[in-house]
Amino acid sequence: MSKTQHSSAKTKARQSNGSYLVKPVYYLETTKIDVYISIINENPNTRLGLSNFYTFVED
């Protein structure tokens, strides 16, 4: 599966209660499309469209 590389950068994520959580930023070492293809190849019975995959990745 995909590897990630931790960065020294931080980001703020707003939680449902309105407070903010500071989280580290991670960078993919492979492209999103390669991750998608890998998931589909490893789980051939999974029905996951590319647009839905990108929706999950962007969150």
C-alpha positions as CSV (number, residue, x, y, z in Angstrom):
1,M,0.0,0.0,0.0
2,S,1.0,3.6,0.0
3,K,3.6,5.1,2.2
4,T,3.4,8.6,3.7
5,Q,6.1,11.0,4.7
6,H,5.6,13.1,7.9
7,S,6.2,16.8,7.5
8,S,7.1,19.4,10.1
9,A,4.1,21.4,8.9
10,K,0.9,21.4,10.9
11,T,-2.7,22.1,9.9
12,K,-5.8,23.0,11.9
13,A,-8.9,20.7,11.5
14,R,-12.2,22.0,12.7
15,Q,-14.1,19.4,14.7
16,S,-17.9,19.0,14.9
17,N,-18.1,20.8,18.2
18,G,-16.4,23.9,16.8
19,S,-13.0,23.5,18.4
20,Y,-9.8,23.0,16.4
21,L,-7.4,20.2,16.4
22,V,-3.8,20.7,15.3
23,K,-2.7,17.8,13.1
24,P,0.6,17.0,11.3
25,V,0.6,17.2,7.5
26,Y,1.5,14.0,5.6
27,Y,2.6,13.7,2.0
28,L,1.9,10.7,-0.2
29,E,5.0,9.1,-1.7
30,T,2.8,7.8,-4.5
31,T,0.1,9.4,-6.6
32,K,-3.6,9.2,-5.6
33,I,-4.4,7.2,-8.8
34,D,-1.8,4.6,-7.9
35,V,-3.3,4.3,-4.4
36,Y,-6.8,3.9,-6.0
37,I,-5.5,1.2,-8.4
38,S,-3.8,-0.6,-5.6
39,I,-6.9,-0.7,-3.5
40,I,-9.0,-2.0,-6.4
41,N,-6.4,-4.6,-7.3
42,E,-6.1,-5.9,-3.7
43,N,-9.9,-5.9,-3.2
44,P,-11.5,-6.8,-6.6
45,N,-15.0,-7.1,-5.1
46,T,-14.9,-3.5,-3.7
47,R,-17.1,-1.1,-5.6
48,L,-15.5,2.2,-5.3
49,G,-15.7,4.8,-8.0
50,L,-12.8,7.1,-8.7
51,S,-14.9,10.2,-7.8
52,N,-15.9,8.7,-4.5
53,F,-12.3,7.8,-3.8
54,Y,-11.2,11.3,-4.4
55,T,-14.0,12.6,-2.1
56,F,-12.6,10.4,0.8
57,V,-9.0,11.3,0.0
58,E,-9.7,15.1,0.2
59,D,-11.2,14.9,3.7
